[in-house]
């Protein structure tokens, strides 16, 4: 996404350089910079969301694994007790 933002900015600057109207050039440059900043912000937000989702999934998996470990320990205790009586 950064490449796209940079490409847009370069194209806008290139087109602006061909024009002699400084007000239009300034507006085009400002728009390109704003678009690039908006793109970078959106990418950062998407990355943060993906990282948070991954962290929540990992935490959920850890809780599930701990629950299964408790179940396995209970089964082991029950098996030991049963084996001790035979």
DSSP file (Angstrom, degrees, kcal/mol; ACC not computed):
  #  RESIDUE AA STRUCTURE BP1 BP2  ACC     N-H-->O    O-->H-N    N-H-->O    O-->H-N    TCO  KAPPA ALPHA  PHI   PSI    X-CA   Y-CA   Z-CA
    1    1 A X     >        0   0    0      0, 0.0     4,-2.3     0, 0.0     5,-0.2   0.000 360.0 360.0 360.0 -30.8    0.0    0.0    0.0
    2    2 A X  H  >  +     0   0    0      2,-0.2     4,-2.9     1,-0.2     5,-0.2   0.892 360.0  53.9 -66.3 -36.8    2.9    2.3    0.6
    3    3 A X  H  > S+     0   0    0      1,-0.2     4,-2.8     2,-0.2    -1,-0.2   0.902 108.7  49.4 -62.7 -39.4    4.1    1.8   -3.0
    4    4 A X  H  > S+     0   0    0      2,-0.2     4,-2.7     1,-0.2    -2,-0.2   0.930 111.8  47.9 -64.4 -44.5    0.7    2.8   -4.2
    5    5 A X  H  X S+     0   0    0     -4,-2.3     4,-2.3     2,-0.2    -2,-0.2   0.914 114.1  46.2 -62.9 -43.1    0.7    5.9   -2.1
    6    6 A X  H  X S+     0   0    0     -4,-2.9     4,-2.8     2,-0.2    -1,-0.2   0.912 112.2  51.2 -66.3 -41.6    4.2    6.8   -3.2
    7    7 A X  H  X S+     0   0    0     -4,-2.8     4,-2.8    -5,-0.2     5,-0.2   0.924 110.6  48.7 -61.1 -44.5    3.2    6.1   -6.8
    8    8 A X  H  X S+     0   0    0     -4,-2.7     4,-2.6     1,-0.2    -1,-0.2   0.920 112.5  48.4 -61.1 -43.4    0.2    8.3   -6.6
    9    9 A X  H  X S+     0   0    0     -4,-2.3     4,-2.5    -5,-0.2    -2,-0.2   0.911 112.3  48.2 -64.4 -42.1    2.2   11.1   -5.0
   10   10 A X  H  X S+     0   0    0     -4,-2.8     4,-2.7     2,-0.2    -2,-0.2   0.919 112.5  48.4 -65.3 -43.5    4.9   10.9   -7.7
   11   11 A X  H  X S+     0   0    0     -4,-2.8     4,-2.9     2,-0.2     5,-0.3   0.933 112.3  49.0 -61.9 -45.3    2.3   10.9  -10.5
   12   12 A X  H  X S+     0   0    0     -4,-2.6     4,-2.3    -5,-0.2    -2,-0.2   0.908 113.0  47.1 -61.8 -41.4    0.6   13.9   -8.9
   13   13 A X  H  X S+     0   0    0     -4,-2.5     4,-2.0     2,-0.2    -1,-0.2   0.901 112.2  50.6 -67.1 -39.2    3.9   15.7   -8.6
   14   14 A X  H  X S+     0   0    0     -4,-2.7     4,-1.1     2,-0.2    -2,-0.2   0.921 113.2  44.8 -63.8 -44.5    4.8   14.9  -12.2
   15   15 A X  H  X S+     0   0    0     -4,-2.9     4,-1.0     1,-0.2     3,-0.3   0.884 111.8  53.1 -66.8 -37.8    1.5   16.1  -13.5
   16   16 A X  H  < S+     0   0    0     -4,-2.3     3,-0.4    -5,-0.3    -1,-0.2   0.862 103.4  57.2 -65.5 -34.8    1.7   19.2  -11.4
   17   17 A X  H  < S+     0   0    0     -4,-2.0    -1,-0.2     1,-0.2    -2,-0.2   0.819 103.0  54.9 -66.7 -29.4    5.2   20.0  -12.7
   18   18 A X  H  < S+     0   0    0     -4,-1.1    -1,-0.2    -3,-0.3    -2,-0.2   0.782  99.4  75.1 -73.7 -26.7    3.8   20.0  -16.3
   19   19 A X     <  -     0   0    0     -4,-1.0     6,-0.0    -3,-0.4     0, 0.0  -0.542  66.4-154.5 -85.7 151.1    1.2   22.6  -15.3
   20   20 A X        +     0   0    0     -2,-0.2     2,-1.0     5,-0.0    -1,-0.1   0.502  66.5 103.1-100.3  -6.4    2.0   26.2  -14.8
   21   21 A X     >  -     0   0    0      1,-0.2     4,-2.4    -5,-0.1     5,-0.2  -0.672  53.0-167.9 -82.7 104.7   -0.9   26.9  -12.5
   22   22 A X  H  > S+     0   0    0     -2,-1.0     4,-2.7     1,-0.2     5,-0.2   0.830  84.5  55.4 -64.6 -34.1    0.8   27.0   -9.0
   23   23 A X  H  > S+     0   0    0      2,-0.2     4,-2.2     1,-0.2    -1,-0.2   0.926 111.1  44.5 -65.3 -43.0   -2.6   27.0   -7.2
   24   24 A X  H  > S+     0   0    0      2,-0.2     4,-2.8     1,-0.2    -2,-0.2   0.903 112.8  52.2 -65.5 -40.6   -3.6   23.8   -9.0
   25   25 A X  H  X S+     0   0    0     -4,-2.4     4,-2.7     1,-0.2     5,-0.2   0.929 110.3  47.8 -60.5 -45.6   -0.1   22.3   -8.4
   26   26 A X  H  X S+     0   0    0     -4,-2.7     4,-2.6     1,-0.2    -1,-0.2   0.909 112.6  48.7 -62.7 -42.2   -0.4   23.0   -4.7
   27   27 A X  H  X S+     0   0    0     -4,-2.2     4,-2.5     2,-0.2    -2,-0.2   0.913 112.4  48.3 -65.3 -42.2   -3.8   21.6   -4.5
   28   28 A X  H  X S+     0   0    0     -4,-2.8     4,-2.5     2,-0.2    -2,-0.2   0.914 113.0  47.9 -64.2 -43.0   -2.8   18.4   -6.4
   29   29 A X  H  X S+     0   0    0     -4,-2.7     4,-2.4    -5,-0.2    -2,-0.2   0.923 112.6  48.3 -63.5 -43.9    0.3   18.0   -4.2
   30   30 A X  H  X S+     0   0    0     -4,-2.6     4,-2.5    -5,-0.2    -2,-0.2   0.909 111.9  49.6 -63.8 -41.6   -1.7   18.5   -1.0
   31   31 A X  H  X S+     0   0    0     -4,-2.5     4,-2.8     2,-0.2     5,-0.2   0.916 110.5  50.3 -63.4 -43.3   -4.4   16.0   -2.2
   32   32 A X  H  X S+     0   0    0     -4,-2.5     4,-2.4     1,-0.2    -2,-0.2   0.917 112.0  47.4 -61.5 -43.4   -1.7   13.4   -3.1
   33   33 A X  H  X S+     0   0    0     -4,-2.4     4,-2.4     2,-0.2    -2,-0.2   0.912 113.0  48.6 -65.2 -42.2   -0.1   13.8    0.4
   34   34 A X  H  X S+     0   0    0     -4,-2.5     4,-2.6     2,-0.2    -2,-0.2   0.912 111.8  49.4 -64.4 -42.2   -3.5   13.5    2.1
   35   35 A X  H  X S+     0   0    0     -4,-2.8     4,-2.4     2,-0.2    -2,-0.2   0.912 111.4  49.0 -63.3 -41.8   -4.4   10.4    0.1
   36   36 A X  H  X S+     0   0    0     -4,-2.4     4,-2.5    -5,-0.2    -2,-0.2   0.912 112.1  48.4 -63.5 -42.3   -1.0    8.8    0.9
   37   37 A X  H  X S+     0   0    0     -4,-2.4     4,-2.4     2,-0.2    -2,-0.2   0.903 111.3  50.0 -65.2 -40.7   -1.5    9.6    4.6
   38   38 A X  H  X S+     0   0    0     -4,-2.6     4,-2.4     2,-0.2    -2,-0.2   0.907 111.1  49.5 -64.3 -40.9   -5.0    8.2    4.6
   39   39 A X  H  X S+     0   0    0     -4,-2.4     4,-2.5     2,-0.2    -2,-0.2   0.937 111.4  48.3 -62.9 -46.9   -3.8    5.0    2.9
   40   40 A X  H  X S+     0   0    0     -4,-2.5     4,-2.3     1,-0.2    -2,-0.2   0.888 111.9  50.3 -60.9 -39.7   -1.0    4.6    5.4
   41   41 A X  H  X S+     0   0    0     -4,-2.4     4,-2.3     2,-0.2    -1,-0.2   0.908 110.5  49.2 -65.5 -42.1   -3.4    5.1    8.3
   42   42 A X  H  X S+     0   0    0     -4,-2.4     4,-2.5     2,-0.2    -2,-0.2   0.909 111.3  49.2 -64.1 -42.0   -5.8    2.6    6.9
   43   43 A X  H  X S+     0   0    0     -4,-2.5     4,-2.6     1,-0.2    -2,-0.2   0.917 110.9  50.2 -63.7 -42.9   -3.1    0.0    6.5
   44   44 A X  H  X S+     0   0    0     -4,-2.3     4,-2.3     1,-0.2    -1,-0.2   0.902 111.2  48.9 -62.5 -40.6   -1.9    0.6   10.0
   45   45 A X  H  X S+     0   0    0     -4,-2.3     4,-2.3     2,-0.2    -2,-0.2   0.911 111.6  49.0 -65.8 -41.8   -5.4    0.2   11.4
   46   46 A X  H  X S+     0   0    0     -4,-2.5     4,-2.4     2,-0.2    -2,-0.2   0.911 112.0  48.9 -64.0 -41.5   -5.9   -3.0    9.4
   47   47 A X  H  X S+     0   0    0     -4,-2.6     4,-2.3     2,-0.2    -2,-0.2   0.899 111.2  49.6 -64.6 -40.5   -2.6   -4.4   10.6
   48   48 A X  H  X S+     0   0    0     -4,-2.3     4,-2.3     2,-0.2    -2,-0.2   0.900 111.3  49.4 -65.4 -40.2   -3.4   -3.5   14.2
   49   49 A X  H  X S+     0   0    0     -4,-2.3     4,-2.6     2,-0.2    -2,-0.2   0.920 111.3  48.8 -64.6 -43.7   -6.8   -5.2   13.9
   50   50 A X  H  X S+     0   0    0     -4,-2.4     4,-2.3     1,-0.2    -2,-0.2   0.899 111.7  49.7 -63.4 -40.2   -5.2   -8.3   12.4
   51   51 A X  H  X S+     0   0    0     -4,-2.3     4,-2.3     2,-0.2    -1,-0.2   0.902 111.2  48.7 -65.6 -40.8   -2.7   -8.4   15.3
   52   52 A X  H  X S+     0   0    0     -4,-2.3     4,-2.5     2,-0.2    -2,-0.2   0.910 110.9  50.6 -65.6 -41.9   -5.4   -8.0   17.9
   53   53 A X  H  X S+     0   0    0     -4,-2.6     4,-2.5     1,-0.2    -2,-0.2   0.917 110.8  49.2 -60.5 -43.3   -7.4  -10.8   16.3
   54   54 A X  H  X S+     0   0    0     -4,-2.3     4,-2.5     2,-0.2    -2,-0.2   0.905 110.9  49.7 -63.3 -41.7   -4.4  -13.1   16.3
   55   55 A X  H  X S+     0   0    0     -4,-2.3     4,-2.3     2,-0.2    -1,-0.2   0.907 111.4  48.6 -64.9 -41.1   -3.7  -12.3   19.9
   56   56 A X  H  X S+     0   0    0     -4,-2.5     4,-2.5     2,-0.2    -2,-0.2   0.902 111.5  50.0 -66.0 -39.8   -7.3  -13.1   20.9
   57   57 A X  H  X S+     0   0    0     -4,-2.5     4,-2.5     2,-0.2    -2,-0.2   0.914 110.7  49.6 -63.0 -42.4   -7.2  -16.3   19.0
   58   58 A X  H  X S+     0   0    0     -4,-2.5     4,-2.2     2,-0.2    -2,-0.2   0.904 111.6  48.7 -63.7 -41.2   -4.0  -17.3   20.7
   59   59 A X  H  X S+     0   0    0     -4,-2.3     4,-2.2     2,-0.2    -2,-0.2   0.914 111.4  49.9 -65.1 -42.3   -5.4  -16.5   24.1
   60   60 A X  H  X S+     0   0    0     -4,-2.5     4,-2.4     1,-0.2    -2,-0.2   0.902 110.8  49.6 -62.2 -40.8   -8.5  -18.5   23.3
   61   61 A X  H  X S+     0   0    0     -4,-2.5     4,-2.7     1,-0.2    -1,-0.2   0.893 109.3  52.0 -64.9 -39.3   -6.5  -21.5   22.2
   62   62 A X  H  X S+     0   0    0     -4,-2.2     4,-2.2     2,-0.2    -2,-0.2   0.901 110.6  47.7 -64.5 -40.6   -4.4  -21.3   25.3
   63   63 A X  H  X S+     0   0    0     -4,-2.2     4,-2.3     2,-0.2    -2,-0.2   0.924 112.6  49.0 -65.1 -44.1   -7.5  -21.4   27.5
   64   64 A X  H  X S+     0   0    0     -4,-2.4     4,-2.1     1,-0.2    -2,-0.2   0.917 111.4  49.7 -61.8 -43.0   -8.9  -24.3   25.5
   65   65 A X  H  X S+     0   0    0     -4,-2.7     4,-2.1     1,-0.2    -1,-0.2   0.884 109.4  51.7 -63.8 -38.6   -5.6  -26.2   25.9
   66   66 A X  H  X S+     0   0    0     -4,-2.2     4,-2.1     2,-0.2    -1,-0.2   0.906 108.7  51.0 -64.8 -40.4   -5.6  -25.6   29.6
   67   67 A X  H  X S+     0   0    0     -4,-2.3     4,-2.2     1,-0.2    -2,-0.2   0.894 110.2  49.1 -62.6 -40.0   -9.1  -26.9   29.9
   68   68 A X  H  X S+     0   0    0     -4,-2.1     4,-2.5     2,-0.2    -1,-0.2   0.866 108.3  54.1 -67.8 -35.7   -8.1  -30.0   28.0
   69   69 A X  H  X S+     0   0    0     -4,-2.1     4,-2.3     2,-0.2    -2,-0.2   0.893 108.2  49.7 -64.4 -39.4   -5.1  -30.5   30.2
   70   70 A X  H  X S+     0   0    0     -4,-2.1     4,-2.4     2,-0.2    -2,-0.2   0.927 110.8  49.6 -64.0 -44.8   -7.3  -30.3   33.3
   71   71 A X  H  X S+     0   0    0     -4,-2.2     4,-2.3     1,-0.2    -2,-0.2   0.916 111.4  49.3 -59.5 -43.2   -9.6  -32.9   31.8
   72   72 A X  H  X S+     0   0    0     -4,-2.5     4,-2.3     1,-0.2    -1,-0.2   0.891 110.0  50.8 -64.3 -39.2   -6.7  -35.2   31.0
   73   73 A X  H  X S+     0   0    0     -4,-2.3     4,-2.3     2,-0.2    -1,-0.2   0.902 109.8  50.3 -65.0 -40.9   -5.4  -34.8   34.5
   74   74 A X  H  X S+     0   0    0     -4,-2.4     4,-2.4     1,-0.2    -2,-0.2   0.908 110.7  49.6 -63.1 -41.4   -8.8  -35.8   35.9
   75   75 A X  H  X S+     0   0    0     -4,-2.3     4,-2.7     2,-0.2    -2,-0.2   0.896 109.5  51.8 -63.2 -40.1   -8.9  -38.8   33.7
   76   76 A X  H  X S+     0   0    0     -4,-2.3     4,-2.5     2,-0.2    -2,-0.2   0.904 110.1  48.5 -64.1 -41.2   -5.4  -39.8   34.8
   77   77 A X  H  X S+     0   0    0     -4,-2.3     4,-2.5     2,-0.2    -2,-0.2   0.926 112.7  48.2 -64.4 -44.0   -6.4  -39.6   38.5
   78   78 A X  H  X S+     0   0    0     -4,-2.4     4,-2.3     1,-0.2    -2,-0.2   0.903 112.5  48.7 -64.3 -40.7   -9.5  -41.6   37.8
   79   79 A X  H  X S+     0   0    0     -4,-2.7     4,-2.8     2,-0.2    -1,-0.2   0.904 110.7  50.9 -65.9 -41.0   -7.5  -44.2   35.9
   80   80 A X  H  X S+     0   0    0     -4,-2.5     4,-2.1     2,-0.2    -2,-0.2   0.920 111.3  47.9 -62.4 -42.9   -4.9  -44.4   38.7
   81   81 A X  H  X S+     0   0    0     -4,-2.5     4,-1.1     2,-0.2    -2,-0.2   0.910 113.5  47.4 -64.2 -41.2   -7.6  -44.9   41.3
   82   82 A X  H  < S+     0   0    0     -4,-2.3     4,-0.5     1,-0.2     3,-0.4   0.910 112.4  49.2 -66.7 -41.1   -9.3  -47.6   39.2
   83   83 A X  H >< S+     0   0    0     -4,-2.8     3,-0.9     1,-0.2    -1,-0.2   0.845 106.0  57.6 -66.6 -33.9   -6.0  -49.3   38.5
   84   84 A X  H 3< S+     0   0    0     -4,-2.1    -1,-0.2     1,-0.2    -2,-0.2   0.799 104.2  52.3 -67.7 -27.8   -5.1  -49.3   42.2
   85   85 A X  T 3<        0   0    0     -4,-1.1    -1,-0.2    -3,-0.4    -2,-0.2   0.583 360.0 360.0 -85.0  -8.8   -8.3  -51.2   43.1
   86   86 A X    <         0   0    0     -3,-0.9    -1,-0.2    -4,-0.5    -2,-0.2   0.422 360.0 360.0-105.4 360.0   -7.6  -54.0   40.6
